[in-house]
Amino acid sequence: MEAYSNDDMDQQSVSMAKYWTSEKCIENVTKCQQLFGGYGYMLEYPIANLFASARVESIYGGTTEIMKELISRSI
């Protein structure tokens, strides 16, 4: 796999990558949290911190709804 420079990606590509990765992160952490049951919500367990971080990831740098709008503008 070759490395990409900042010039290789346009706004649509970056928006698509951020949207997809943040949604998949939330999906996977939620599945893992289900394995822990009620313990998955207790902050003493790492999965609870991962879940909180995953939820915030969809907000940092623009919400997923904004990413959808940026992608749809270029279509």
DOTI-497673 format. One record per residue (C-alpha): residue in three letters; chain; x, y, z. Coordinates in nm, 4 decimals, always signed. Example, Ala and Ser with C-alpha at 12.3 -4.5 7.8 and 13.67 -1.06 7.14 Angstrom:
// residues 2
@resn = ala	chain = A	x = +1.2300	y = -0.4500	z = +0.7800 .
@resn = ser	chain = A	x = +1.3670	y = -0.1060	z = +0.7140 .
// end
This chain:
// residues 75
@resn = met	chain = A	x = +0.0000	y = +0.0000	z = +0.0000 .
@resn = glu	chain = A	x = +0.1399	y = +0.3342	z = -0.0941 .
@resn = ala	chain = A	x = +0.1358	y = +0.6367	z = +0.1327 .
@resn = tyr	chain = A	x = -0.0893	y = +0.9295	z = +0.0475 .
@resn = ser	chain = A	x = +0.0040	y = +1.2915	z = +0.0773 .
@resn = asn	chain = A	x = -0.2356	y = +1.5702	z = +0.1685 .
@resn = asp	chain = A	x = -0.2727	y = +1.6576	z = -0.1996 .
@resn = asp	chain = A	x = -0.4126	y = +1.3138	z = -0.2880 .
@resn = met	chain = A	x = -0.7394	y = +1.3425	z = -0.0969 .
@resn = asp	chain = A	x = -1.0177	y = +1.5880	z = -0.1634 .
@resn = gln	chain = A	x = -1.2907	y = +1.6948	z = +0.0776 .
@resn = gln	chain = A	x = -1.5290	y = +1.4240	z = -0.0394 .
@resn = ser	chain = A	x = -1.2738	y = +1.1457	z = +0.0138 .
@resn = val	chain = A	x = -1.1836	y = +1.2686	z = +0.3603 .
@resn = ser	chain = A	x = -1.5514	y = +1.3013	z = +0.4552 .
@resn = met	chain = A	x = -1.6237	y = +0.9501	z = +0.3309 .
@resn = ala	chain = A	x = -1.3278	y = +0.8060	z = +0.5223 .
@resn = lys	chain = A	x = -1.4203	y = +0.9838	z = +0.8467 .
@resn = tyr	chain = A	x = -1.7851	y = +0.8871	z = +0.8207 .
@resn = trp	chain = A	x = -1.7138	y = +0.5204	z = +0.7473 .
@resn = thr	chain = A	x = -1.4428	y = +0.4733	z = +1.0096 .
@resn = ser	chain = A	x = -1.6320	y = +0.6474	z = +1.2885 .
@resn = glu	chain = A	x = -1.9504	y = +0.4502	z = +1.2169 .
@resn = lys	chain = A	x = -1.7647	y = +0.1178	z = +1.2038 .
@resn = cys	chain = A	x = -1.5812	y = +0.2024	z = +1.5256 .
@resn = ile	chain = A	x = -1.9095	y = +0.2685	z = +1.7055 .
@resn = glu	chain = A	x = -2.0614	y = -0.0485	z = +1.5598 .
@resn = asn	chain = A	x = -1.7720	y = -0.2699	z = +1.6698 .
@resn = val	chain = A	x = -1.7351	y = -0.1194	z = +2.0168 .
@resn = thr	chain = A	x = -2.1104	y = -0.1557	z = +2.0708 .
@resn = lys	chain = A	x = -2.0894	y = -0.5254	z = +1.9784 .
@resn = cys	chain = A	x = -1.7993	y = -0.5714	z = +2.2198 .
@resn = gln	chain = A	x = -1.9872	y = -0.3858	z = +2.4914 .
@resn = gln	chain = A	x = -2.2762	y = -0.6295	z = +2.4530 .
@resn = leu	chain = A	x = -2.0424	y = -0.9106	z = +2.5584 .
@resn = phe	chain = A	x = -1.9852	y = -0.7380	z = +2.8927 .
@resn = gly	chain = A	x = -2.3535	y = -0.6850	z = +2.9649 .
@resn = gly	chain = A	x = -2.4128	y = -0.4404	z = +3.2500 .
@resn = tyr	chain = A	x = -2.0411	y = -0.4266	z = +3.3251 .
@resn = gly	chain = A	x = -1.9925	y = -0.2594	z = +2.9881 .
@resn = tyr	chain = A	x = -2.1388	y = +0.0604	z = +3.1329 .
@resn = met	chain = A	x = -1.9194	y = +0.0715	z = +3.4433 .
@resn = leu	chain = A	x = -1.6257	y = +0.3076	z = +3.4043 .
@resn = glu	chain = A	x = -1.3993	y = +0.0659	z = +3.5930 .
@resn = tyr	chain = A	x = -1.3883	y = -0.1499	z = +3.2803 .
@resn = pro	chain = A	x = -1.1941	y = -0.0433	z = +2.9697 .
@resn = ile	chain = A	x = -1.4862	y = -0.1152	z = +2.7371 .
@resn = ala	chain = A	x = -1.6887	y = +0.1685	z = +2.8933 .
@resn = asn	chain = A	x = -1.4074	y = +0.4139	z = +2.8190 .
@resn = leu	chain = A	x = -1.3761	y = +0.2784	z = +2.4647 .
@resn = phe	chain = A	x = -1.7492	y = +0.3226	z = +2.4139 .
@resn = ala	chain = A	x = -1.7368	y = +0.6843	z = +2.5311 .
@resn = ser	chain = A	x = -1.4376	y = +0.7529	z = +2.3065 .
@resn = ala	chain = A	x = -1.6083	y = +0.5933	z = +2.0070 .
@resn = arg	chain = A	x = -1.9208	y = +0.8042	z = +2.0550 .
@resn = val	chain = A	x = -1.7160	y = +1.1226	z = +2.0756 .
@resn = glu	chain = A	x = -1.5237	y = +1.0223	z = +1.7614 .
@resn = ser	chain = A	x = -1.8388	y = +1.0732	z = +1.5552 .
@resn = ile	chain = A	x = -1.8502	y = +1.4345	z = +1.6756 .
@resn = tyr	chain = A	x = -1.4857	y = +1.5460	z = +1.6514 .
@resn = gly	chain = A	x = -1.4025	y = +1.7117	z = +1.3230 .
@resn = gly	chain = A	x = -1.7697	y = +1.7316	z = +1.2253 .
@resn = thr	chain = A	x = -2.0676	y = +1.5163	z = +1.3034 .
@resn = thr	chain = A	x = -2.1561	y = +1.2241	z = +1.0816 .
@resn = glu	chain = A	x = -2.4588	y = +1.4180	z = +0.9582 .
@resn = ile	chain = A	x = -2.2293	y = +1.6952	z = +0.8350 .
@resn = met	chain = A	x = -2.0070	y = +1.4333	z = +0.6676 .
@resn = lys	chain = A	x = -2.3135	y = +1.2947	z = +0.4885 .
@resn = glu	chain = A	x = -2.4036	y = +1.6418	z = +0.3665 .
@resn = leu	chain = A	x = -2.0512	y = +1.7109	z = +0.2388 .
@resn = ile	chain = A	x = -2.0507	y = +1.3792	z = +0.0521 .
@resn = ser	chain = A	x = -2.3938	y = +1.4387	z = -0.0973 .
@resn = arg	chain = A	x = -2.2956	y = +1.7829	z = -0.2273 .
@resn = ser	chain = A	x = -2.0330	y = +1.6315	z = -0.4544 .
@resn = ile	chain = A	x = -2.2634	y = +1.3636	z = -0.5973 .
// end
